């Protein structure tokens, strides 16, 4: 089995949080074979910050959009497995090792993700997300993928995909601006293999969207876009709000 593993970090104006993300990737027990930062039309020092870290390669994508940046990462990397992690996230030290082991154990696995653990949220927010991760998410995953055959739960902040599966579905759907893009990817991947959730493959991430917009509005936003994507194959919200980078 090919063993090259690439990591892609898409970054728009992330000079403050990006270094922690990159250092967490370079400190993995299973070192990545390449770390690529897609500088997505940043107007701050994102490119300079990334270039200053040895072992990191930077490419510019002048067209704004998370999904566009992810597709650029697909084209620019060479790994048999490609892991994507948000620039405001931090990967625990065994993250890549755990991802790779699960793909090695299941030949039908094409996509894998894990939940979030928020490093900057209040205890109630963290508790609510842990309850969701261990109850609502796995039940929804089972119903969507195994019973209704309409898609899968897929966390976009930290996930891993097999390159051949991503190529088979034509890469990322760059028509999507932001909301529903991870659900779109999970749904399309289920056509070529198994998409899984693993609570062991979690990542630390920022709760800045919840803090800026409120818990309930963000929860409703994610729920309606998930169901709109799996049922109608398009997100409900066509635009999105860029939350402040300094919360």
Steps between C-alpha positions, in 0.01 A plus 500: 500500500639846416599680816543865406283728714445866417344766721324808364425812704283761329554845649336838452645771726614251763838643602415476871370143524683333210837442675346283774323294236816443297720418799243244617522329161878498492511346850291193408605148600440416134670792324321627189682451172404852400321792658342744258348835593260640243514875551148595396515868401624609843567868560699450820831318567361149454746415220804638685406319822464167320819543297699564817429147630740236363331207332200699379428580135273787402296548185280800423138469395380851412136399457320529832317196628567208732394235250709659225799494734439135588487407134829682446644291782385182327672598177822614669564197724627151423379291794301180469320630808420870533412645839337839523500707816375854561754770571345572842527133600773306678556132442573280802833324474360161388248641250672400174607164643142419594364611163751293305441190715128509432547524126751216511250283689208551258545484125150640440559814710516812282431781747555539875448780746470559871328749730620834633630585844489876548798664666338844545137431597315497830434173687132487401581530130760225527258274687224549244735411216624187678138387549434565131813309394407187694124496438355708215792473257539118494124444480471749213799338329341156521165621368645712219758250375369154588121536506399785270813493278494876455844603625705523816594721792840648418692753710684748278742633761717188501460205264691260276413364156650251259631674191361244256152541651524878485614479141218257419233751607666787314652671802327768704185674380631855458152635431439493876617810682519372857205347686422138413834438328602225743160331475525522122837326508380229739189433291695469176766279658236248615446419131849348478560356847453524874507831687564471873496699822758421765494663841869412534586725204390830654675835457521809718335798335366849567141573598523852356196455274287390796638786710437759229156383386360311799456129572143457379530698173814307400344166591192581289725615217690171491189282535305663218797491265571135579145388421470728198818353355419135557139532379524766229875482419548870563554710814219713641724801570687610191714761676682514832635741758876524555532501877767718663850353513574651842251368757 
